[in-house]
Amino acid sequence: MDEVAAKIVDILKKHMKAPIDDVGLATPLKDLEIESLDLAMIVFDIEDTFGIEIPYNANEETTDFNTVGAVVEKVRALIAVKAA
């Protein structure tokens, strides 16, 4: 797991109600039992950590973030756009 993935996993773990030790890239976000308010805080934490803006609306259901790996890939893409 690279640095981006490790930081995102750490952020997710910080906001989980019931800690899960073996969070990996294939872990479905629904398995983490993160509440919607916590999800908003996670988005803010990721944005602050990486200096990016994530296009996220808490009122809209999204399929972009089904797994931890999907979140990592989206963040990597946003970092690349910012660097360009």
C-alpha positions in Angstrom: 0.0 0.0 0.0 1.5 3.3 -1.0 1.5 6.6 1.0 -1.8 7.9 -0.5 -3.6 4.7 0.2 -2.2 4.4 3.8 -3.2 8.0 4.6 -6.7 7.4 3.3 -7.1 4.2 5.3 -5.9 6.0 8.4 -8.5 8.7 7.8 -11.2 6.1 7.3 -10.2 4.2 10.5 -10.3 7.5 12.5 -14.0 7.9 11.6 -15.2 4.3 11.9 -17.6 3.5 14.7 -16.3 -0.1 15.1 -12.6 -0.4 14.3 -11.7 -3.0 11.6 -8.0 -3.8 11.5 -7.8 -5.3 8.0 -9.0 -2.5 5.9 -7.6 -2.9 2.4 -8.2 -1.5 -1.1 -10.9 -4.1 -1.8 -12.8 -3.3 1.3 -16.3 -2.1 0.5 -17.1 1.3 2.2 -20.4 -0.1 3.4 -18.6 -2.6 5.5 -16.9 0.2 7.4 -20.3 1.3 8.8 -19.5 5.0 8.3 -22.4 7.4 9.0 -23.2 10.2 6.6 -22.0 12.9 8.9 -18.7 11.0 9.3 -18.5 10.6 5.6 -18.6 14.4 5.2 -15.8 14.7 7.8 -13.8 12.1 5.9 -14.1 14.1 2.7 -12.9 17.2 4.5 -10.0 15.3 6.1 -8.9 13.9 2.7 -9.2 17.3 1.1 -7.1 18.9 3.8 -4.5 16.1 3.8 -3.9 16.2 0.0 -4.8 19.8 -0.8 -7.5 18.9 -3.2 -11.3 19.4 -3.7 -13.5 16.3 -4.0 -16.7 16.8 -5.9 -19.0 15.3 -3.3 -22.6 16.0 -2.4 -23.9 14.2 0.7 -27.4 14.4 -0.7 -26.6 12.4 -3.8 -26.0 8.7 -3.9 -22.8 8.0 -5.7 -21.3 4.7 -7.0 -17.9 6.3 -7.5 -16.9 5.3 -4.0 -17.8 1.7 -3.5 -14.5 0.5 -2.1 -11.5 1.9 -0.4 -9.6 1.4 -3.6 -12.1 3.5 -5.6 -11.6 6.4 -3.1 -7.8 6.0 -3.4 -7.9 6.1 -7.2 -10.2 9.2 -7.2 -7.8 11.0 -4.9 -4.8 10.0 -7.0 -6.6 11.4 -10.1 -7.4 14.6 -8.3 -3.8 15.0 -7.1 -2.6 14.4 -10.7 -5.0 17.1 -12.1 -3.8 19.6 -9.4 -0.2 18.9 -10.2 -0.7 19.4 -14.0 
